[in-house]
Amino acid sequence: MKTLWIPALACLTLTGCPELGREWTDKEETLLVDYYKVQCDKDDSKLCFRVREKTTDSWKTADLPFTGFSSFVWGNRYSVTVNTSFNSSGKDSAYEFRAVKTTTAVNPADEAFALTLYSRAGVLTPQNDTTWSLGDEITFACGSYCAQIKSAVDAQYALQLEFTASAGAVTLTSLLCSASEKDFSNDCSGESTVSWTVAHFQSECGLAEAAMCLLYRVNSSDDFSLLQLSGDISNFTPVWGKQYDLKVVKTLSSGGSISKAVLKENDSSPDDKANSTYPFKFILRGSALAANNAGVITGYDGAANMNCSSNSLCSDLDNYIDDDQWLLLKGYVDGEQILLQEIICHDDVLADFKECVADEKDVTWSF
């Protein structure tokens, strides 16, 4: 009997017995938590936190138990204290929430995020005709994308949806892409060839510096979206008043937004929309404009010059330009000029201006 205890006693007195493994003591530490969650895994219907240990680290998906953080609010970044457990290899195996150290609300206008969602796992479920549940945790209105989302989920496609988050609510801003899981990597990430219709007018980009951006759509039934690229479509020179059907090679960033667009096939006979039958609304930054000269306001960043005299708008526009106001105007292309018809919105406070623009159903893009 005594000899049977010898191996066990040896392992108790010697270090490094491999069959026993090493024990790691739980540790209380600080963890940074991002302002939104992601699908834990392509085969999981639940959502996981995005975490990192310090600000210089990349965010990672915490696809391991993270319990107790019931006070999390979408739209807030946190520094929290957690009790971290470790596996036999010394890697994090679970987090148990202890306390919030700091909370920072993000600005939704600057912090849009894209989620890749594998609908086969049940991460997207309909609540009614206009509302969907995300991970059985938070709901969002599908807006103009309801039919597209339903069709993609019914087909068990993977989707890229863009959202903003604020005060515990998420707002869907765009359906970036949807495709079968087999085709998703080719169709929705990296480079892919797409067909775009490019509008016969442009609008202010809303970037750090004044610039005009193209408007494009994928299908004729879609609304136009703003292509917020400083270089627009490489190798393509648009003419105001012409609507183009193009083939473009687009490149998506890791976040799902378009980072580059290069012309692949031009339109040899674009639609001519340079007449009063095709009026449009567009946004300009007053700080980039100068007062009218003989009834004409010079455009910027390649925009056509604007004739303000036909509807006696010059005086008002000069005042708004002098005050560096944002402008939502209506007009149409006539020859090489835009004949202005109406000043729809103007304001020197961007937030107030955006509220006015949001009421215009023809302005389907945000910036």
C-alpha positions, 0 to 999 in steps of 0.5 A, a space after each residue: 500500500 505504501 508504494 502506491 503513494 510514492 508517485 503522488 507524493 513525488 508530484 506534491 513535492 516536485 514542481 512541474 508535474 505536467 499532468 497536474 497543470 499550473 494554477 493561476 490565481 484570479 486577478 482584479 484588473 482594469 478593462 476598457 469596454 467599447 460602446 457597441 457589441 458584435 456577434 460573438 461568432 458566426 454560429 452564435 446568436 448572442 452579442 459580445 463586448 469589444 474590449 482592450 486592456 489599454 488604449 494603444 491595444 486593438 479592440 478584440 471580441 470578448 468571446 468568453 464569459 463576461 458576467 455582471 455588467 448589466 449597467 452597460 449602455 450602448 453609445 458609452 465607452 467604459 473603463 471598468 474593474 473586473 475579476 479576471 480568471 485564467 485557464 491552465 495556459 495563463 490566458 483570460 478565461 472569464 471576466 466578472 464585472 466589479 465596478 465602473 471607473 469612467 464612462 464616456 459617451 461617444 458622438 454618434 455623428 463621428 462614431 458610426 460602426 459596421 456590424 457583420 451579422 451571420 443571420 443563419 445563427 439567428 442573431 437578427 430576429 423580426 419584432 414586427 414589420 418595422 423593427 428587428 432585434 439584434 442578438 435578442 438584446 437591443 432593437 432597431 427600426 429598419 427604416 427604408 431597408 426593411 424589405 432588403 433585411 427581411 429578404 437577406 435573413 430569409 435567405 440566411 445571408 450574411 449582412 453588413 449593417 451600419 449603425 450609430 449608438 447613443 444613450 442606449 439606442 441604436 439607429 440603422 444608417 445603412 445596409 452596406 452589403 448582403 451576400 451568401 456566406 460562401 460569397 460574402 468575402 468576395 462580395 462584401 469585403 476587400 475589392 469587388 466590382 459593382 454597378 453604380 448609378 451616379 447622380 447628375 449633381 453633387 453635394 457637400 461632403 461634410 468632411 473636415 474641409 469643404 468639398 463636393 461629393 458624388 451621389 450614387 446608388 446600386 439599384 434604381 429603387 434605392 435612395 442616393 447615398 453620398 460617396 464620402 471620398 476625397 478623391 471621388 471615383 478614380 479615373 472618372 470625371 463627372 459633368 453636372 447634368 449627366 447621370 451615369 451608369 458605371 462599373 466600379 471596383 470598390 474597396 471596403 475597409 475592415 469596418 465595412 465602409 467604402 475606402 476607395 473606388 476606381 472606375 472600371 467601365 465608363 458610360 458612353 452615353 450618360 442620361 442628359 438631365 440638364 433641364 428644369 425637368 430634373 431639379 435637385 436639392 444639394 448642400 453647400 458650405 457658405 464658408 467656401 463661397 463668395 458673394 455673387 458677381 453679376 448674379 452668379 455665385 462661383 461653385 467650389 471643388 468643381 461644382 457648377 457656378 450658380 445663377 441666383 438672379 432669376 429668382 431674386 435670391 442673390 441678396 439673401 444668399 450673400 448675407 448667408 454666405 457672409 455669415 458662413 452658414 450651411 445652405 440647402 438649395 434647390 435648382 437645376 442644371 441649365 447649360 454650364 450653370 445651375 439655375 437656383 430656384 429656392 433656399 430651403 434651409 440655412 443655418 450657421 449651427 450645423 446641428 440645427 441645419 441637419 434638423 432642417 435637412 432631415 425634414 426634406 424627403 428628397 435629401 436621402 443622404 447624411 453627412 
